[in-house]
């Protein structure tokens, strides 16, 4: 289960990035062309919003089913001393939730 969610989380990031870039480009083109916010613009923004939240949910599920979560809960000092484990268990989730 962990590897399936990890792969889905990894590949979904590219889909999210593409949808968010499409929404941003659409918004910029609308602003520079003095166009109103149309249903198409709304749909691009909504799809990007939905994709970003699915990515967040996949990441949170991945955090709680990962072996790093058990290590973090049981032995925090070991996690904080190892930079690779700290990145996966602490830094990556916190930075991306804040973003």
Biopython code that builds the backbone (N, CA, C, O; Angstrom):
import numpy as np
from Bio.PDB.StructureBuilder import StructureBuilder

atoms = [
    (1, "UNK", "N", (0.818, -1.193, 0.000)),
    (1, "UNK", "CA", (0.000, 0.000, 0.000)),
    (1, "UNK", "C", (0.863, 1.258, 0.000)),
    (1, "UNK", "O", (0.541, 2.240, -0.670)),
    (2, "UNK", "N", (1.947, 1.224, 0.747)),
    (2, "UNK", "CA", (2.825, 2.384, 0.828)),
    (2, "UNK", "C", (3.415, 2.735, -0.537)),
    (2, "UNK", "O", (3.428, 3.905, -0.920)),
    (3, "UNK", "N", (3.897, 1.743, -1.268)),
    (3, "UNK", "CA", (4.530, 2.028, -2.565)),
    (3, "UNK", "C", (3.505, 2.519, -3.585)),
    (3, "UNK", "O", (3.831, 3.356, -4.427)),
    (4, "UNK", "N", (2.284, 2.018, -3.525)),
    (4, "UNK", "CA", (1.236, 2.473, -4.452)),
    (4, "UNK", "C", (0.899, 3.938, -4.207)),
    (4, "UNK", "O", (0.799, 4.724, -5.149)),
    (5, "UNK", "N", (0.727, 4.297, -2.955)),
    (5, "UNK", "CA", (0.405, 5.688, -2.626)),
    (5, "UNK", "C", (1.599, 6.587, -2.940)),
    (5, "UNK", "O", (1.418, 7.720, -3.388)),
    (6, "UNK", "N", (2.806, 6.099, -2.712)),
    (6, "UNK", "CA", (4.007, 6.882, -3.017)),
    (6, "UNK", "C", (4.087, 7.182, -4.510)),
    (6, "UNK", "O", (4.364, 8.316, -4.901)),
    (7, "UNK", "N", (3.846, 6.167, -5.351)),
    (7, "UNK", "CA", (3.870, 6.392, -6.800)),
    (7, "UNK", "C", (2.758, 7.329, -7.240)),
    (7, "UNK", "O", (2.978, 8.207, -8.074)),
    (8, "UNK", "N", (1.576, 7.150, -6.690)),
    (8, "UNK", "CA", (0.460, 8.018, -7.037)),
    (8, "UNK", "C", (0.750, 9.462, -6.622)),
    (8, "UNK", "O", (0.471, 10.393, -7.377)),
    (9, "UNK", "N", (1.301, 9.645, -5.444)),
    (9, "UNK", "CA", (1.660, 10.976, -4.955)),
    (9, "UNK", "C", (2.726, 11.617, -5.848)),
    (9, "UNK", "O", (2.677, 12.819, -6.108)),
    (10, "UNK", "N", (3.672, 10.830, -6.310)),
    (10, "UNK", "CA", (4.743, 11.346, -7.161)),
    (10, "UNK", "C", (4.225, 11.764, -8.528)),
    (10, "UNK", "O", (4.567, 12.842, -9.015)),
    (11, "UNK", "N", (3.409, 10.930, -9.149)),
    (11, "UNK", "CA", (2.909, 11.243, -10.483)),
    (11, "UNK", "C", (1.813, 12.303, -10.450)),
    (11, "UNK", "O", (1.702, 13.102, -11.380)),
    (12, "UNK", "N", (1.019, 12.321, -9.414)),
    (12, "UNK", "CA", (-0.045, 13.305, -9.304)),
    (12, "UNK", "C", (0.535, 14.719, -9.186)),
    (12, "UNK", "O", (-0.120, 15.691, -9.561)),
    (13, "UNK", "N", (1.753, 14.832, -8.668)),
    (13, "UNK", "CA", (2.389, 16.142, -8.554)),
    (13, "UNK", "C", (2.559, 16.789, -9.920)),
    (13, "UNK", "O", (2.403, 18.004, -10.047)),
    (14, "UNK", "N", (2.873, 16.008, -10.936)),
    (14, "UNK", "CA", (3.036, 16.561, -12.282)),
    (14, "UNK", "C", (1.696, 17.024, -12.851)),
    (14, "UNK", "O", (1.624, 18.077, -13.484)),
    (15, "UNK", "N", (0.651, 16.256, -12.633)),
    (15, "UNK", "CA", (-0.682, 16.659, -13.093)),
    (15, "UNK", "C", (-1.123, 17.938, -12.380)),
    (15, "UNK", "O", (-1.700, 18.832, -12.999)),
    (16, "UNK", "N", (-0.852, 18.018, -11.090)),
    (16, "UNK", "CA", (-1.205, 19.212, -10.319)),
    (16, "UNK", "C", (-0.447, 20.424, -10.838)),
    (16, "UNK", "O", (-1.020, 21.501, -11.005)),
    (17, "UNK", "N", (0.832, 20.243, -11.091)),
    (17, "UNK", "CA", (1.648, 21.344, -11.598)),
    (17, "UNK", "C", (1.120, 21.838, -12.937)),
    (17, "UNK", "O", (1.023, 23.046, -13.154)),
    (18, "UNK", "N", (0.781, 20.927, -13.832)),
    (18, "UNK", "CA", (0.254, 21.322, -15.138)),
    (18, "UNK", "C", (-1.081, 22.059, -15.011)),
    (18, "UNK", "O", (-1.296, 23.070, -15.678)),
    (19, "UNK", "N", (-1.961, 21.564, -14.171)),
    (19, "UNK", "CA", (-3.251, 22.228, -13.997)),
    (19, "UNK", "C", (-3.102, 23.616, -13.362)),
    (19, "UNK", "O", (-3.788, 24.559, -13.756)),
    (20, "UNK", "N", (-2.219, 23.734, -12.395)),
    (20, "UNK", "CA", (-2.013, 25.034, -11.767)),
    (20, "UNK", "C", (-1.351, 26.022, -12.725)),
    (20, "UNK", "O", (-1.691, 27.205, -12.733)),
    (21, "UNK", "N", (-0.408, 25.540, -13.529)),
    (21, "UNK", "CA", (0.210, 26.412, -14.529)),
    (21, "UNK", "C", (-0.810, 26.859, -15.574)),
    (21, "UNK", "O", (-0.799, 28.016, -15.993)),
    (22, "UNK", "N", (-1.688, 25.954, -15.996)),
    (22, "UNK", "CA", (-2.732, 26.315, -16.957)),
    (22, "UNK", "C", (-3.661, 27.376, -16.368)),
    (22, "UNK", "O", (-4.054, 28.314, -17.062)),
    (23, "UNK", "N", (-4.010, 27.232, -15.101)),
    (23, "UNK", "CA", (-4.877, 28.216, -14.450)),
    (23, "UNK", "C", (-4.173, 29.571, -14.331)),
    (23, "UNK", "O", (-4.801, 30.613, -14.517)),
    (24, "UNK", "N", (-2.889, 29.561, -14.025)),
    (24, "UNK", "CA", (-2.133, 30.818, -13.892)),
    (24, "UNK", "C", (-1.992, 31.500, -15.244)),
    (24, "UNK", "O", (-2.192, 32.710, -15.354)),
    (25, "UNK", "N", (-1.647, 30.727, -16.278)),
    (25, "UNK", "CA", (-1.516, 31.305, -17.620)),
    (25, "UNK", "C", (-2.857, 31.865, -18.088)),
    (25, "UNK", "O", (-2.911, 32.950, -18.667)),
    (26, "UNK", "N", (-3.922, 31.137, -17.842)),
    (26, "UNK", "CA", (-5.249, 31.608, -18.213)),
    (26, "UNK", "C", (-5.590, 32.912, -17.492)),
    (26, "UNK", "O", (-6.166, 33.820, -18.092)),
    (27, "UNK", "N", (-5.244, 33.008, -16.231)),
    (27, "UNK", "CA", (-5.509, 34.231, -15.467)),
    (27, "UNK", "C", (-4.673, 35.399, -15.983)),
    (27, "UNK", "O", (-5.173, 36.518, -16.100)),
    (28, "UNK", "N", (-3.417, 35.147, -16.287)),
    (28, "UNK", "CA", (-2.547, 36.222, -16.795)),
    (28, "UNK", "C", (-3.038, 36.704, -18.153)),
    (28, "UNK", "O", (-3.093, 37.908, -18.403)),
    (29, "UNK", "N", (-3.396, 35.766, -19.033)),
    (29, "UNK", "CA", (-3.913, 36.155, -20.340)),
    (29, "UNK", "C", (-5.218, 36.938, -20.209)),
    (29, "UNK", "O", (-5.458, 37.881, -20.963)),
    (30, "UNK", "N", (-6.047, 36.553, -19.263)),
    (30, "UNK", "CA", (-7.282, 37.291, -19.029)),
    (30, "UNK", "C", (-7.034, 38.692, -18.509)),
    (30, "UNK", "O", (-7.724, 39.634, -18.898)),
    (31, "UNK", "N", (-6.056, 38.836, -17.632)),
    (31, "UNK", "CA", (-5.752, 40.155, -17.074)),
    (31, "UNK", "C", (-5.136, 41.076, -18.123)),
    (31, "UNK", "O", (-5.480, 42.256, -18.196)),
    (32, "UNK", "N", (-4.233, 40.541, -18.930)),
    (32, "UNK", "CA", (-3.582, 41.386, -19.928)),
    (32, "UNK", "C", (-4.519, 41.728, -21.079)),
    (32, "UNK", "O", (-4.338, 42.751, -21.739)),
    (33, "UNK", "N", (-5.512, 40.891, -21.327)),
    (33, "UNK", "CA", (-6.469, 41.156, -22.397)),
    (33, "UNK", "C", (-7.713, 41.870, -21.923)),
    (33, "UNK", "O", (-8.657, 42.043, -22.694)),
    (34, "UNK", "N", (-7.735, 42.293, -20.655)),
    (34, "UNK", "CA", (-8.888, 42.968, -20.056)),
    (34, "UNK", "C", (-10.182, 42.183, -20.262)),
    (34, "UNK", "O", (-11.226, 42.758, -20.570)),
    (35, "UNK", "N", (-10.101, 40.874, -20.089)),
    (35, "UNK", "CA", (-11.274, 40.018, -20.222)),
    (35, "UNK", "C", (-11.876, 39.779, -18.842)),
    (35, "UNK", "O", (-11.191, 39.879, -17.824)),
    (36, "UNK", "N", (-13.159, 39.465, -18.825)),
    (36, "UNK", "CA", (-13.808, 39.141, -17.561)),
    (36, "UNK", "C", (-13.513, 37.692, -17.197)),
    (36, "UNK", "O", (-13.091, 36.895, -18.036)),
    (37, "UNK", "N", (-13.739, 37.376, -15.954)),
    (37, "UNK", "CA", (-13.499, 36.026, -15.462)),
    (37, "UNK", "C", (-14.650, 35.141, -15.926)),
    (37, "UNK", "O", (-15.758, 35.232, -15.398)),
    (38, "UNK", "N", (-14.391, 34.293, -16.905)),
    (38, "UNK", "CA", (-15.446, 33.490, -17.530)),
    (38, "UNK", "C", (-15.588, 32.130, -16.844)),
    (38, "UNK", "O", (-14.855, 31.800, -15.912)),
    (39, "UNK", "N", (-16.557, 31.354, -17.338)),
    (39, "UNK", "CA", (-16.751, 30.005, -16.803)),
    (39, "UNK", "C", (-15.539, 29.126, -17.077)),
    (39, "UNK", "O", (-15.186, 28.279, -16.257)),
    (40, "UNK", "N", (-14.904, 29.323, -18.223)),
    (40, "UNK", "CA", (-13.702, 28.548, -18.549)),
    (40, "UNK", "C", (-12.574, 28.866, -17.569)),
    (40, "UNK", "O", (-11.873, 27.964, -17.109)),
    (41, "UNK", "N", (-12.404, 30.134, -17.257)),
    (41, "UNK", "CA", (-11.382, 30.536, -16.279)),
    (41, "UNK", "C", (-11.681, 29.933, -14.914)),
    (41, "UNK", "O", (-10.784, 29.456, -14.219)),
    (42, "UNK", "N", (-12.943, 29.963, -14.549)),
    (42, "UNK", "CA", (-13.359, 29.382, -13.277)),
    (42, "UNK", "C", (-13.065, 27.889, -13.238)),
    (42, "UNK", "O", (-12.606, 27.375, -12.218)),
    (43, "UNK", "N", (-13.326, 27.184, -14.342)),
    (43, "UNK", "CA", (-13.087, 25.739, -14.388)),
    (43, "UNK", "C", (-11.603, 25.418, -14.263)),
    (43, "UNK", "O", (-11.236, 24.488, -13.546)),
    (44, "UNK", "N", (-10.740, 26.170, -14.948)),
    (44, "UNK", "CA", (-9.297, 25.922, -14.829)),
    (44, "UNK", "C", (-8.834, 26.122, -13.389)),
    (44, "UNK", "O", (-8.054, 25.328, -12.863)),
    (45, "UNK", "N", (-9.316, 27.174, -12.768)),
    (45, "UNK", "CA", (-8.946, 27.434, -11.375)),
    (45, "UNK", "C", (-9.460, 26.338, -10.455)),
    (45, "UNK", "O", (-8.755, 25.903, -9.545)),
    (46, "UNK", "N", (-10.692, 25.891, -10.692)),
    (46, "UNK", "CA", (-11.279, 24.838, -9.868)),
    (46, "UNK", "C", (-10.521, 23.524, -10.030)),
    (46, "UNK", "O", (-10.266, 22.831, -9.045)),
    (47, "UNK", "N", (-10.160, 23.176, -11.262)),
    (47, "UNK", "CA", (-9.407, 21.936, -11.487)),
    (47, "UNK", "C", (-8.042, 21.990, -10.803)),
    (47, "UNK", "O", (-7.604, 21.000, -10.217)),
    (48, "UNK", "N", (-7.376, 23.124, -10.872)),
    (48, "UNK", "CA", (-6.096, 23.271, -10.176)),
    (48, "UNK", "C", (-6.258, 23.176, -8.672)),
    (48, "UNK", "O", (-5.436, 22.566, -7.988)),
    (49, "UNK", "N", (-7.316, 23.779, -8.158)),
    (49, "UNK", "CA", (-7.617, 23.749, -6.724)),
    (49, "UNK", "C", (-7.885, 22.319, -6.259)),
    (49, "UNK", "O", (-7.367, 21.889, -5.229)),
    (50, "UNK", "N", (-8.689, 21.592, -7.019)),
    (50, "UNK", "CA", (-9.013, 20.205, -6.673)),
    (50, "UNK", "C", (-7.766, 19.327, -6.729)),
    (50, "UNK", "O", (-7.536, 18.509, -5.838)),
    (51, "UNK", "N", (-6.961, 19.498, -7.781)),
    (51, "UNK", "CA", (-5.738, 18.695, -7.921)),
    (51, "UNK", "C", (-4.767, 18.958, -6.771)),
    (51, "UNK", "O", (-4.136, 18.029, -6.266)),
    (52, "UNK", "N", (-4.646, 20.214, -6.360)),
    (52, "UNK", "CA", (-3.743, 20.550, -5.253)),
    (52, "UNK", "C", (-4.229, 19.930, -3.945)),
    (52, "UNK", "O", (-3.419, 19.471, -3.139)),
    (53, "UNK", "N", (-5.524, 19.912, -3.730)),
    (53, "UNK", "CA", (-6.038, 19.321, -2.500)),
    (53, "UNK", "C", (-5.946, 17.791, -2.514)),
    (53, "UNK", "O", (-5.731, 17.175, -1.470)),
    (54, "UNK", "N", (-6.106, 17.187, -3.675)),
    (54, "UNK", "CA", (-5.903, 15.737, -3.764)),
    (54, "UNK", "C", (-4.447, 15.409, -3.477)),
    (54, "UNK", "O", (-4.154, 14.417, -2.809)),
    (55, "UNK", "N", (-3.534, 16.232, -3.977)),
    (55, "UNK", "CA", (-2.108, 16.031, -3.712)),
    (55, "UNK", "C", (-1.826, 16.139, -2.211)),
    (55, "UNK", "O", (-1.058, 15.350, -1.660)),
    (56, "UNK", "N", (-2.444, 17.109, -1.563)),
    (56, "UNK", "CA", (-2.280, 17.266, -0.119)),
    (56, "UNK", "C", (-2.811, 16.042, 0.620)),
    (56, "UNK", "O", (-2.152, 15.535, 1.528)),
    (57, "UNK", "N", (-3.982, 15.569, 0.246)),
    (57, "UNK", "CA", (-4.550, 14.388, 0.908)),
    (57, "UNK", "C", (-3.688, 13.145, 0.682)),
    (57, "UNK", "O", (-3.478, 12.362, 1.608)),
    (58, "UNK", "N", (-3.191, 12.961, -0.530)),
    (58, "UNK", "CA", (-2.297, 11.827, -0.790)),
    (58, "UNK", "C", (-1.033, 11.925, 0.061)),
    (58, "UNK", "O", (-0.553, 10.925, 0.595)),
    (59, "UNK", "N", (-0.504, 13.134, 0.180)),
    (59, "UNK", "CA", (0.691, 13.327, 0.999)),
    (59, "UNK", "C", (0.450, 13.040, 2.468)),
    (59, "UNK", "O", (1.292, 12.437, 3.134)),
    (60, "UNK", "N", (-0.704, 13.472, 2.978)),
    (60, "UNK", "CA", (-1.012, 13.201, 4.390)),
    (60, "UNK", "C", (-1.240, 11.710, 4.638)),
    (60, "UNK", "O", (-0.791, 11.171, 5.650)),
    (61, "UNK", "N", (-1.930, 11.053, 3.724)),
    (61, "UNK", "CA", (-2.117, 9.601, 3.855)),
    (61, "UNK", "C", (-0.762, 8.911, 3.814)),
    (61, "UNK", "O", (-0.492, 8.000, 4.596)),
    (62, "UNK", "N", (0.083, 9.353, 2.898)),
    (62, "UNK", "CA", (1.414, 8.764, 2.769)),
    (62, "UNK", "C", (2.238, 8.968, 4.040)),
    (62, "UNK", "O", (2.977, 8.077, 4.459)),
    (63, "UNK", "N", (2.107, 10.130, 4.638)),
    (63, "UNK", "CA", (2.838, 10.400, 5.880)),
    (63, "UNK", "C", (2.426, 9.444, 6.988)),
    (63, "UNK", "O", (3.275, 8.932, 7.719)),
    (64, "UNK", "N", (1.131, 9.201, 7.116)),
    (64, "UNK", "CA", (0.656, 8.377, 8.224)),
    (64, "UNK", "C", (0.845, 6.884, 7.998)),
    (64, "UNK", "O", (0.863, 6.129, 8.970)),
    (65, "UNK", "N", (0.986, 6.426, 6.757)),
    (65, "UNK", "CA", (1.214, 4.999, 6.519)),
    (65, "UNK", "C", (2.683, 4.677, 6.292)),
    (65, "UNK", "O", (3.041, 3.513, 6.110)),
    (66, "UNK", "N", (3.532, 5.687, 6.299)),
    (66, "UNK", "CA", (4.949, 5.446, 6.037)),
    (66, "UNK", "C", (5.665, 4.906, 7.274)),
    (66, "UNK", "O", (5.225, 5.132, 8.401)),
    (67, "UNK", "N", (6.760, 4.199, 7.059)),
    (67, "UNK", "CA", (7.550, 3.726, 8.194)),
    (67, "UNK", "C", (8.225, 4.865, 8.958)),
    (67, "UNK", "O", (8.602, 4.693, 10.117)),
    (68, "UNK", "N", (8.378, 6.016, 8.325)),
    (68, "UNK", "CA", (9.001, 7.154, 8.999)),
    (68, "UNK", "C", (8.103, 7.707, 10.101)),
    (68, "UNK", "O", (8.593, 8.254, 11.089)),
    (69, "UNK", "N", (6.791, 7.564, 9.933)),
    (69, "UNK", "CA", (5.857, 8.051, 10.943)),
    (69, "UNK", "C", (6.023, 7.281, 12.254)),
    (69, "UNK", "O", (6.037, 7.875, 13.332)),
    (70, "UNK", "N", (6.149, 5.953, 12.154)),
    (70, "UNK", "CA", (6.356, 5.152, 13.358)),
    (70, "UNK", "C", (7.669, 5.527, 14.034)),
    (70, "UNK", "O", (7.738, 5.624, 15.260)),
    (71, "UNK", "N", (8.709, 5.738, 13.231)),
    (71, "UNK", "CA", (9.998, 6.114, 13.784)),
    (71, "UNK", "C", (9.920, 7.483, 14.449)),
    (71, "UNK", "O", (10.510, 7.701, 15.507)),
    (72, "UNK", "N", (9.191, 8.402, 13.828)),
    (72, "UNK", "CA", (9.056, 9.742, 14.396)),
    (72, "UNK", "C", (8.312, 9.713, 15.723)),
    (72, "UNK", "O", (8.673, 10.430, 16.656)),
    (73, "UNK", "N", (7.283, 8.893, 15.810)),
    (73, "UNK", "CA", (6.493, 8.819, 17.032)),
    (73, "UNK", "C", (7.240, 8.097, 18.154)),
    (73, "UNK", "O", (7.040, 8.406, 19.329)),
    (74, "UNK", "N", (8.094, 7.142, 17.801)),
    (74, "UNK", "CA", (8.761, 6.335, 18.822)),
    (74, "UNK", "C", (10.133, 6.853, 19.209)),
    (74, "UNK", "O", (10.541, 6.704, 20.361)),
    (75, "UNK", "N", (10.853, 7.454, 18.280)),
    (75, "UNK", "CA", (12.228, 7.848, 18.558)),
    (75, "UNK", "C", (12.551, 9.137, 17.809)),
    (75, "UNK", "O", (13.232, 9.111, 16.784)),
    (76, "UNK", "N", (12.075, 10.237, 18.309)),
    (76, "UNK", "CA", (12.228, 11.520, 17.639)),
    (76, "UNK", "C", (13.678, 11.957, 17.540)),
    (76, "UNK", "O", (14.065, 12.565, 16.541)),
    (77, "UNK", "N", (14.486, 11.669, 18.540)),
    (77, "UNK", "CA", (15.878, 12.118, 18.509)),
    (77, "UNK", "C", (16.661, 11.455, 17.385)),
    (77, "UNK", "O", (17.541, 12.088, 16.802)),
    (78, "UNK", "N", (16.369, 10.209, 17.068)),
    (78, "UNK", "CA", (17.045, 9.525, 15.965)),
    (78, "UNK", "C", (16.644, 10.144, 14.624)),
    (78, "UNK", "O", (17.487, 10.308, 13.741)),
    (79, "UNK", "N", (15.391, 10.481, 14.471)),
    (79, "UNK", "CA", (14.914, 11.096, 13.227)),
    (79, "UNK", "C", (15.573, 12.447, 13.027)),
    (79, "UNK", "O", (15.986, 12.772, 11.913)),
    (80, "UNK", "N", (15.679, 13.235, 14.073)),
    (80, "UNK", "CA", (16.237, 14.574, 13.935)),
    (80, "UNK", "C", (17.745, 14.563, 13.687)),
    (80, "UNK", "O", (18.284, 15.539, 13.164)),
    (81, "UNK", "N", (18.427, 13.497, 14.045)),
    (81, "UNK", "CA", (19.865, 13.404, 13.803)),
    (81, "UNK", "C", (20.193, 12.964, 12.384)),
    (81, "UNK", "O", (21.256, 13.306, 11.866)),
    (82, "UNK", "N", (19.302, 12.213, 11.746)),
    (82, "UNK", "CA", (19.529, 11.709, 10.392)),
    (82, "UNK", "C", (18.850, 12.648, 9.397)),
    (82, "UNK", "O", (17.628, 12.793, 9.411)),
    (83, "UNK", "N", (19.644, 13.285, 8.532)),
    (83, "UNK", "CA", (19.085, 14.305, 7.645)),
    (83, "UNK", "C", (18.110, 13.736, 6.612)),
    (83, "UNK", "O", (17.134, 14.403, 6.271)),
    (84, "UNK", "N", (18.345, 12.529, 6.108)),
    (84, "UNK", "CA", (17.439, 11.945, 5.116)),
    (84, "UNK", "C", (16.084, 11.617, 5.720)),
    (84, "UNK", "O", (15.044, 11.917, 5.134)),
    (85, "UNK", "N", (16.099, 11.010, 6.877)),
    (85, "UNK", "CA", (14.843, 10.672, 7.550)),
    (85, "UNK", "C", (14.109, 11.928, 7.995)),
    (85, "UNK", "O", (12.883, 12.000, 7.909)),
    (86, "UNK", "N", (14.852, 12.912, 8.468)),
    (86, "UNK", "CA", (14.243, 14.179, 8.895)),
    (86, "UNK", "C", (13.567, 14.871, 7.711)),
    (86, "UNK", "O", (12.489, 15.448, 7.858)),
    (87, "UNK", "N", (14.198, 14.812, 6.547)),
    (87, "UNK", "CA", (13.601, 15.407, 5.351)),
    (87, "UNK", "C", (12.259, 14.764, 5.023)),
    (87, "UNK", "O", (11.281, 15.462, 4.756)),
    (88, "UNK", "N", (12.212, 13.435, 5.044)),
    (88, "UNK", "CA", (10.986, 12.724, 4.687)),
    (88, "UNK", "C", (9.907, 12.814, 5.756)),
    (88, "UNK", "O", (8.723, 12.903, 5.432)),
    (89, "UNK", "N", (10.298, 12.792, 7.017)),
    (89, "UNK", "CA", (9.313, 12.717, 8.098)),
    (89, "UNK", "C", (8.896, 14.076, 8.645)),
    (89, "UNK", "O", (7.808, 14.204, 9.206)),
    (90, "UNK", "N", (9.746, 15.099, 8.491)),
    (90, "UNK", "CA", (9.448, 16.363, 9.131)),
    (90, "UNK", "C", (9.444, 17.534, 8.131)),
    (90, "UNK", "O", (8.437, 18.227, 7.991)),
    (91, "UNK", "N", (10.559, 17.745, 7.446)),
    (91, "UNK", "CA", (10.708, 18.952, 6.646)),
    (91, "UNK", "C", (9.780, 18.995, 5.440)),
    (91, "UNK", "O", (9.105, 20.000, 5.219)),
    (92, "UNK", "N", (9.734, 17.923, 4.659)),
    (92, "UNK", "CA", (8.904, 17.886, 3.458)),
    (92, "UNK", "C", (7.421, 18.087, 3.771)),
    (92, "UNK", "O", (6.773, 18.907, 3.120)),
    (93, "UNK", "N", (6.864, 17.364, 4.749)),
    (93, "UNK", "CA", (5.442, 17.603, 5.057)),
    (93, "UNK", "C", (5.151, 19.009, 5.566)),
    (93, "UNK", "O", (4.167, 19.621, 5.152)),
    (94, "UNK", "N", (5.981, 19.524, 6.444)),
    (94, "UNK", "CA", (5.718, 20.850, 7.011)),
    (94, "UNK", "C", (5.826, 21.945, 5.955)),
    (94, "UNK", "O", (4.979, 22.837, 5.898)),
    (95, "UNK", "N", (6.862, 21.884, 5.118)),
    (95, "UNK", "CA", (7.038, 22.897, 4.087)),
    (95, "UNK", "C", (5.877, 22.861, 3.093)),
    (95, "UNK", "O", (5.375, 23.912, 2.695)),
    (96, "UNK", "N", (5.451, 21.682, 2.693)),
    (96, "UNK", "CA", (4.387, 21.589, 1.705)),
    (96, "UNK", "C", (3.015, 21.898, 2.274)),
    (96, "UNK", "O", (2.164, 22.417, 1.552)),
    (97, "UNK", "N", (2.771, 21.602, 3.526)),
    (97, "UNK", "CA", (1.502, 22.015, 4.134)),
    (97, "UNK", "C", (1.447, 23.533, 4.249)),
    (97, "UNK", "O", (0.397, 24.133, 4.018)),
    (98, "UNK", "N", (2.555, 24.155, 4.601)),
    (98, "UNK", "CA", (2.592, 25.614, 4.667)),
    (98, "UNK", "C", (2.443, 26.245, 3.279)),
    (98, "UNK", "O", (1.815, 27.294, 3.132)),
    (99, "UNK", "N", (3.013, 25.612, 2.286)),
    (99, "UNK", "CA", (2.907, 26.151, 0.907)),
    (99, "UNK", "C", (1.486, 26.044, 0.430)),
    (99, "UNK", "O", (1.181, 26.437, -0.696)),
]
sb = StructureBuilder()
sb.init_structure("model")
sb.init_model(0)
sb.init_chain("A")
sb.init_seg("    ")
for serial, (resi, resn, name, xyz) in enumerate(atoms, 1):
    if name == "N":
        sb.init_residue(resn, " ", resi, " ")
    sb.init_atom(name, np.array(xyz, "f"), 0.0, 1.0, " ", f" {name:<3s}", serial, name[0])
structure = sb.get_structure()
